[in-house]
């Protein structure tokens, strides 16, 4: 595989190698890719969790378990005012 990098990326990879943290540019790139794939997996897991929570909330609303928007607004305003009143 052949990969083209910008001069800025090449410089930054070289800095990592020069720091002694990595012995080769390939190690830097492998670590960066490992971190990218890990972040992708975490993002996918988070999206799945959020979608499940949204579905749960929709089912709660369908069962009539929701709270009226006006009541939520009033409670939020009460909490904001209480926070502002604290020294």
Secondary structure, DSSP 4 states (H G I P E B T S, - for coil): ------HHHHHHHHHHHHTTS-SSHHHHHHHHHHHHHHHHHHHHHHHHHHHHHHHHHHHHHHTT----HHHHHHHHHHHHHHHHH--
